[in-house]
Amino acid sequence: MESSFREHRRDLRQVALVILDGVEINAKNKQESIKTGVGILDLIENHSIIGLAREHIGTWAQCVTKETAKAVEELSFAKKMYNLMVGKVSNFVQLESFIKKEASSGNKKVEKKIQRGILNYSLIDTNNNHIFKKMSLSNTIKRALSASPKVLAADNPKFYAMVLDFTQSSADILEKELLKQNELKIGHDLQMREDQVKAMERTVDQKKKTIEGIFDFMLPCKSIIETNFRVRMDDGSHKVFSGYRAQHSHHRLPTKGGMRYAPDVDMDEVKALAALMTWKCAACDVPFGGGKAGITLDSKAYSVAELERITRAFAQQLNKHGFLGPAVDVPAPDMYTGEREMAWMANEYQRLNPTDLNAPACVTGKPISQGGVHGRVSATGRGVFHGTDLFINNQKYCDMIGLTTGWEGKTFVMQGFGNVGFHSARYFARKGAKCIGISEYNGDLFNENGIDILDLEDYKLKNGGSIVGYPGARAWNAETEGPLIEAECDILGVCAKEKVITADNAHKIKAKILSEGANGPITPKGHEILVKNNQLVIPDLYLNAGGVTVSYFEWLKNLNHVSYGRLTWQFTEDQNRAILGSVAQSLAAAGQNIPINASEELEKSIHGASEKDIVHSGLAFTMKRAGLKIMETADEFNLGLDVRTAAYISSLRKVYEVYSQAGFN
């Protein structure tokens, strides 16, 4: 079934709002429309339109069997939900028109009610004229309904809605396939007894219900916390901060995800990123559930001492509520946090849990001196390179987008020149691609002859973190030349922030390959346009998983209490030198006294793999294996260039298998 819920989610919210706010008490003749509104609001809350339709179709079937008058009502409602589900827009518009007409009684209090977070939530009671019951809505619903109609009309979805949109569309495809695989095939065996057939039908029905139940459980966040805590400032005053942590999935533990400091962080963003982390870990076979954390603050406005107290206070809150620990929930660096904040958090956890032998594993992304791992800083950018490298060297995908294979001669523009953008660009250039443009928050650079990435990084470090004024490229004028991301190039690295490519500008993007180094840089509608235009989008849940992959290696190092390579380093060197010596002895015994020495290249690695070597090798293997699995899934479901859907299906299938095989608990 096509999902009109995905296409009209924002409209459905508005319809539900009109119903719940506009229909008056004692409106018996409007009970069906009220019930529809309640159902829609429930669907928004539960992120599933399919489940409710199934429920009412099932109720209708029972009513028909019992020949009760209620069957007509249930069938009517089920049909309405089905029409919404399969995308019959005309029926949807008719329903919306009917509701608005019935509710046009001059009620102007909608926005005020939303701001208060209270709506009249209707419950059908045929024995009582008072069919409204006052209830508080969850924060998710309040945020969903609080957006103005003007914002809703543009392609500016909530981040969590974006992730759910991508997830739900992929889940629909996978669920349909799993249900198809479990269909009963009785055949025409006349000797099969009727009771055996019925038993088989019950078994198949139960399997279908189990599949549906697992999918309904997989999608929403499992645990969330919003905590307000007080911190003393340097001047002696006290300030209250809001912090958030979301655990999206417990199919694997601990949950894993970064912690960001930003003025606009809210629960919606944290839940979206936590969900994305679940699918990201599953895509690359990292055995974690998804998590994410954030504190609403501008880190530039506070001293180092204040930031340390804020970080430690938040760690105390997470620890107190069971949202921090090496076996439970493991944060990592994210926007405006880094090794320093992770060291503070790890130290605070150790102070609160002095008997936990594995305490350093409570966070990753720590400095080496605190149990960090070599290669973590460049891991996300390196992962972006490995993922892009796999696709750019695949003949099938390059043929689909009209591009030759390989890096040599390719041009690229990098949006974002932070940690991810810099390392991605460095590896792209090392392989032979030419960087012609860099787009940053405070200015853009362009040079058709190429920009020296390492030289630009040195300039940035010497100029307070800004690339503006770099002499090796000219300033790009976005007002007269258009946004730099719309410039002609082969590869566009989207490594800055979310929702930069939407339905409004997707058709202007000229790059053949878009590498999503950032989280959620392309909206669902923008993605559809790019795919239709035969452009390859390598999705974030796969491409920027390098960070969490190396975080996994760090977590393992902390649990093992020994660095990679330490136990074999000297033995490997002794063994290799013994081999060289044995060759020399053999030649001498044959009368050829020729000295055998290690070459310069062999001398560099004669001791075996260092920790950095092992981390880099593990990351390269992980990205290659995950990418090949995504390609295989794309072929299996005939998805063409829609690699994002293939990646989500691959992840969803892995999480489904964990829940399915673990049994019900």
Backbone hydrogen bonds, N-H to C=O, Kabsch-Sander energy under -0.5 kcal/mol:
donor,donor_aa,acceptor,acceptor_aa,energy
4,S,2,E,-0.9
4,S,85,M,-2.2
6,R,3,S,-0.6
7,E,3,S,-1.2
8,H,4,S,-2.9
9,R,6,R,-0.6
12,L,8,H,-3.0
13,R,9,R,-1.9
14,Q,10,R,-1.7
15,V,11,D,-2.5
16,A,12,L,-2.9
17,L,13,R,-2.2
18,V,14,Q,-2.6
19,I,15,V,-2.6
20,L,16,A,-2.6
21,D,17,L,-1.9
22,G,18,V,-2.4
23,V,19,I,-1.7
26,N,129,N,-1.2
27,A,24,E,-0.9
28,K,26,N,-1.5
30,K,27,A,-1.8
31,Q,28,K,-1.6
34,I,30,K,-2.4
35,K,31,Q,-2.8
36,T,32,E,-2.2
37,G,33,S,-2.2
38,V,34,I,-2.4
39,G,35,K,-2.4
40,I,36,T,-2.6
41,L,37,G,-2.4
42,D,38,V,-2.4
43,L,39,G,-2.3
44,I,40,I,-2.3
45,E,41,L,-2.2
46,N,42,D,-2.5
47,H,43,L,-1.4
48,S,43,L,-1.3
53,A,49,I,-1.4
54,R,50,I,-2.4
55,E,51,G,-2.1
56,H,52,L,-2.2
57,I,53,A,-2.6
58,G,54,R,-2.6
59,T,55,E,-2.1
60,W,56,H,-2.4
61,A,57,I,-2.2
62,Q,58,G,-2.0
63,C,59,T,-2.3
64,V,60,W,-2.6
65,T,61,A,-2.0
66,K,62,Q,-1.9
67,E,63,C,-0.7
67,E,64,V,-0.8
68,T,63,C,-2.1
71,A,68,T,-1.4
72,V,69,A,-1.0
73,E,69,A,-0.6
74,E,70,K,-2.3
75,L,71,A,-2.7
76,S,72,V,-2.2
77,F,73,E,-2.1
78,A,74,E,-2.6
79,K,75,L,-2.7
80,K,76,S,-1.9
81,M,77,F,-2.4
82,Y,78,A,-2.5
83,N,79,K,-2.7
84,L,80,K,-2.0
85,M,81,M,-2.4
86,V,82,Y,-2.8
87,G,84,L,-0.7
88,K,83,N,-2.1
89,V,87,G,-1.7
91,N,88,K,-0.6
92,F,88,K,-1.7
93,V,89,V,-3.2
94,Q,90,S,-2.4
95,L,91,N,-2.5
96,E,92,F,-2.8
97,S,93,V,-3.0
98,F,94,Q,-2.5
99,I,95,L,-2.5
100,K,96,E,-2.7
101,K,97,S,-2.3
102,E,98,F,-2.4
103,A,99,I,-2.1
104,S,100,K,-0.7
104,S,101,K,-0.8
105,S,103,A,-2.6
108,K,106,G,-0.6
113,K,109,K,-2.4
114,I,110,V,-2.5
115,Q,111,E,-2.5
116,R,112,K,-1.7
117,G,113,K,-0.8
117,G,114,I,-1.3
118,I,113,K,-1.8
119,L,135,M,-1.1
121,Y,119,L,-1.0
121,Y,133,K,-1.4
122,S,120,N,-0.6
123,L,131,I,-2.1
128,N,125,D,-2.0
131,I,129,N,-1.7
133,K,121,Y,-1.7
135,M,119,L,-1.3
137,L,117,G,-1.6
142,K,138,S,-2.2
143,R,139,N,-2.6
144,A,140,T,-2.2
145,L,141,I,-2.5
146,S,142,K,-1.3
147,A,143,R,-0.6
152,L,148,S,-2.3
153,A,149,P,-1.6
154,A,150,K,-0.8
154,A,151,V,-0.8
156,N,154,A,-2.0
162,M,158,K,-2.3
163,V,159,F,-2.2
164,L,160,Y,-2.5
165,D,161,A,-2.4
166,F,162,M,-2.4
167,T,163,V,-2.6
168,Q,164,L,-3.6
169,S,165,D,-2.2
170,S,166,F,-1.6
171,A,167,T,-2.9
172,D,168,Q,-2.5
173,I,169,S,-1.2
174,L,170,S,-2.3
175,E,171,A,-3.2
176,K,172,D,-2.1
177,E,173,I,-1.8
178,L,174,L,-2.5
179,L,175,E,-2.6
180,K,176,K,-2.1
181,Q,177,E,-2.0
182,N,178,L,-1.0
183,E,180,K,-1.3
186,I,184,L,-0.6
189,D,186,I,-0.6
190,L,188,H,-1.1
192,M,189,D,-1.5
197,V,193,R,-1.9
198,K,194,E,-2.4
199,A,195,D,-2.1
200,M,196,Q,-2.4
201,E,197,V,-2.5
202,R,198,K,-2.4
203,T,199,A,-2.1
204,V,200,M,-2.6
205,D,201,E,-2.6
206,Q,202,R,-2.3
207,K,203,T,-2.2
208,K,204,V,-2.3
209,K,205,D,-2.3
210,T,206,Q,-2.3
211,I,207,K,-2.6
212,E,208,K,-2.7
213,G,209,K,-2.5
214,I,210,T,-2.5
215,F,211,I,-2.2
216,D,212,E,-2.3
217,F,213,G,-1.6
218,M,214,I,-2.1
219,L,215,F,-1.1
222,K,247,Q,-1.4
223,S,247,Q,-2.2
225,I,245,R,-2.4
227,T,243,G,-2.7
229,F,241,F,-2.2
231,V,239,K,-2.6
233,M,237,S,-3.5
236,G,233,M,-1.7
239,K,231,V,-2.5
241,F,229,F,-2.8
243,G,227,T,-3.1
243,G,241,F,-0.5
244,Y,294,G,-3.0
245,R,225,I,-2.0
246,A,292,K,-2.8
247,Q,223,S,-3.8
248,H,246,A,-0.6
248,H,290,G,-2.2
249,S,290,G,-0.9
255,T,328,V,-2.2
256,K,289,G,-2.7
257,G,330,V,-1.3
259,M,332,A,-2.2
260,R,293,A,-2.0
261,Y,335,M,-2.5
262,A,260,R,-0.5
262,A,295,I,-1.7
265,V,262,A,-1.3
270,V,266,D,-2.1
271,K,267,M,-2.8
272,A,268,D,-2.1
273,L,269,E,-2.4
274,A,270,V,-2.1
275,A,271,K,-2.4
276,L,272,A,-2.4
277,M,273,L,-1.9
278,T,274,A,-1.6
279,W,275,A,-1.7
280,K,276,L,-2.3
281,C,277,M,-2.8
282,A,278,T,-2.1
283,A,279,W,-2.4
284,C,280,K,-1.4
285,D,282,A,-1.2
286,V,281,C,-3.0
288,F,286,V,-2.7
289,G,252,R,-0.5
289,G,254,P,-1.5
291,G,256,K,-2.2
292,K,246,A,-1.8
293,A,258,G,-2.4
294,G,244,Y,-2.2
295,I,260,R,-2.1
296,T,242,S,-2.3
297,L,262,A,-0.9
297,L,295,I,-1.2
299,S,297,L,-0.8
301,A,298,D,-2.2
302,Y,299,S,-1.2
307,L,303,S,-2.5
308,E,304,V,-2.1
309,R,305,A,-1.9
310,I,306,E,-2.5
311,T,307,L,-2.7
312,R,308,E,-2.6
313,A,309,R,-2.3
314,F,310,I,-2.3
315,A,311,T,-2.3
316,Q,312,R,-2.0
317,Q,313,A,-1.8
318,L,314,F,-2.6
319,N,315,A,-2.5
320,K,316,Q,-2.3
321,H,317,Q,-1.8
322,G,319,N,-1.1
323,F,318,L,-3.4
325,G,329,D,-2.4
328,V,325,G,-1.4
329,D,325,G,-1.7
330,V,255,T,-2.9
332,A,257,G,-0.7
334,D,259,M,-0.7
337,T,334,D,-2.0
342,M,338,G,-2.0
343,A,339,E,-2.4
344,W,340,R,-2.0
345,M,341,E,-2.4
346,A,342,M,-2.7
347,N,343,A,-2.3
348,E,344,W,-2.3
349,Y,345,M,-2.4
350,Q,346,A,-2.3
351,R,347,N,-2.0
352,L,348,E,-2.0
353,N,349,Y,-1.8
356,D,353,N,-1.8
357,L,355,T,-1.0
359,A,356,D,-1.6
361,A,358,N,-2.2
362,C,359,A,-2.3
363,V,360,P,-0.9
364,T,331,P,-1.9
370,Q,367,P,-1.5
371,G,368,I,-1.7
372,G,367,P,-2.2
376,R,373,V,-1.3
379,A,376,R,-0.9
382,R,378,S,-2.6
383,G,379,A,-2.4
384,V,380,T,-2.1
385,F,381,G,-2.0
386,H,382,R,-2.5
387,G,383,G,-2.5
388,T,384,V,-2.2
389,D,385,F,-3.1
390,L,386,H,-1.9
391,F,387,G,-1.5
392,I,388,T,-2.8
393,N,389,D,-1.1
394,N,391,F,-1.5
395,Q,393,N,-0.7
398,C,394,N,-2.2
399,D,395,Q,-2.3
400,M,396,K,-1.6
401,I,397,Y,-1.3
402,G,398,C,-0.7
402,G,399,D,-0.6
403,L,398,C,-2.9
406,G,392,I,-1.8
409,G,432,G,-1.1
410,K,407,W,-2.4
412,F,434,K,-2.3
413,V,491,I,-2.2
414,M,437,G,-2.5
415,Q,413,V,-0.6
415,Q,493,G,-3.3
416,G,414,M,-0.8
416,G,439,S,-3.3
422,F,418,G,-2.6
423,H,419,N,-1.9
424,S,420,V,-2.4
425,A,421,G,-2.6
426,R,422,F,-2.4
427,Y,423,H,-2.1
428,F,424,S,-2.5
429,A,425,A,-2.6
430,R,426,R,-1.9
431,K,427,Y,-1.3
431,K,428,F,-0.5
432,G,429,A,-1.5
433,A,428,F,-1.9
434,K,410,K,-3.4
435,C,433,A,-0.5
436,I,412,F,-2.3
436,I,434,K,-0.7
437,G,412,F,-1.0
438,I,445,L,-1.9
439,S,414,M,-2.7
440,E,438,I,-0.5
440,E,443,G,-1.8
443,G,440,E,-0.9
445,L,438,I,-2.9
446,F,474,R,-2.3
447,N,436,I,-2.6
450,G,447,N,-1.9
451,I,435,C,-2.0
453,I,451,I,-0.8
456,L,452,D,-2.3
457,E,453,I,-2.2
458,D,454,L,-2.1
459,Y,455,D,-2.2
460,K,456,L,-2.5
461,L,457,E,-2.3
462,K,458,D,-1.7
463,N,459,Y,-0.9
463,N,460,K,-0.7
464,G,461,L,-0.6
465,G,460,K,-2.5
466,S,460,K,-0.6
466,S,463,N,-1.0
470,Y,467,I,-1.7
473,A,470,Y,-1.1
474,R,446,F,-2.2
476,W,444,D,-2.1
478,A,476,W,-0.9
481,E,477,N,-2.8
482,G,478,A,-1.4
486,E,483,P,-1.7
487,A,484,L,-2.0
490,D,411,T,-1.2
491,I,411,T,-2.0
492,L,513,I,-2.8
493,G,413,V,-2.9
493,G,491,I,-0.5
494,V,492,L,-0.8
494,V,515,S,-2.7
495,C,415,Q,-2.1
495,C,493,G,-1.1
499,K,520,G,-3.1
500,V,521,P,-1.5
501,I,521,P,-2.4
502,T,500,V,-0.5
505,N,502,T,-0.8
506,A,502,T,-2.2
508,K,505,N,-1.7
509,I,505,N,-0.5
509,I,506,A,-1.3
512,K,490,D,-1.0
513,I,490,D,-2.2
514,L,536,L,-3.0
515,S,492,L,-2.5
515,S,513,I,-0.5
516,E,514,L,-0.7
516,E,538,I,-2.0
517,G,494,V,-0.9
517,G,515,S,-1.4
518,A,494,V,-2.5
520,G,518,A,-0.6
523,T,501,I,-2.3
527,H,523,T,-2.7
528,E,524,P,-2.1
529,I,525,K,-1.7
530,L,526,G,-2.0
531,V,527,H,-2.4
532,K,528,E,-2.2
533,N,529,I,-1.5
534,N,531,V,-1.7
535,Q,530,L,-2.0
536,L,512,K,-2.8
537,V,535,Q,-0.7
537,V,641,L,-0.6
538,I,514,L,-2.7
538,I,536,L,-0.6
542,Y,539,P,-1.1
543,L,539,P,-3.2
544,N,540,D,-1.9
545,A,542,Y,-1.3
547,G,544,N,-0.6
549,T,545,A,-2.0
550,V,546,G,-2.2
551,S,547,G,-1.9
552,Y,548,V,-1.9
553,F,549,T,-1.4
554,E,550,V,-2.2
555,W,551,S,-2.6
556,L,552,Y,-2.4
557,K,553,F,-2.2
558,N,554,E,-2.3
559,L,555,W,-2.0
560,N,556,L,-2.3
561,H,557,K,-1.4
562,V,557,K,-1.1
566,R,563,S,-1.3
568,T,565,G,-0.6
569,W,565,G,-1.6
572,T,568,T,-2.7
573,E,569,W,-1.7
573,E,607,H,-0.5
574,D,570,Q,-2.6
575,Q,571,F,-2.6
576,N,572,T,-2.5
577,R,573,E,-2.4
578,A,574,D,-2.1
579,I,575,Q,-1.8
580,L,576,N,-1.9
581,G,577,R,-2.4
582,S,578,A,-2.3
583,V,579,I,-1.9
584,A,580,L,-2.0
585,Q,581,G,-2.4
586,S,582,S,-2.2
587,L,583,V,-2.2
588,A,584,A,-2.3
589,A,585,Q,-2.3
590,A,586,S,-1.1
591,G,588,A,-1.6
592,Q,587,L,-3.0
593,N,591,G,-0.7
594,I,592,Q,-2.0
597,N,595,P,-0.6
603,E,599,S,-2.7
604,K,600,E,-1.1
605,S,601,E,-0.8
605,S,602,L,-0.8
606,I,602,L,-0.7
608,G,605,S,-1.8
614,I,610,S,-2.5
615,V,611,E,-2.5
616,H,612,K,-2.8
617,S,613,D,-2.5
618,G,614,I,-2.7
619,L,615,V,-2.4
620,A,616,H,-2.4
621,F,617,S,-2.3
622,T,618,G,-2.3
623,M,619,L,-2.6
624,K,620,A,-2.1
625,R,621,F,-2.7
626,A,622,T,-2.4
627,G,623,M,-2.4
628,L,624,K,-2.4
629,K,625,R,-1.8
630,I,626,A,-2.0
631,M,627,G,-2.3
632,E,628,L,-2.3
633,T,629,K,-2.1
634,A,630,I,-2.4
635,D,631,M,-2.0
636,E,632,E,-2.3
637,F,633,T,-2.2
638,N,635,D,-0.9
639,L,634,A,-2.7
642,D,639,L,-2.1
643,V,641,L,-2.5
646,A,642,D,-1.5
647,A,643,V,-2.6
648,Y,644,R,-2.6
649,I,645,T,-2.7
650,S,646,A,-2.5
651,S,647,A,-2.2
652,L,648,Y,-3.4
653,R,649,I,-2.6
654,K,650,S,-1.5
655,V,651,S,-2.3
656,Y,652,L,-2.9
657,E,653,R,-2.3
658,V,654,K,-1.7
659,Y,655,V,-2.2
660,S,656,Y,-3.1
661,Q,657,E,-2.6
662,A,658,V,-1.7
663,G,659,Y,-1.1
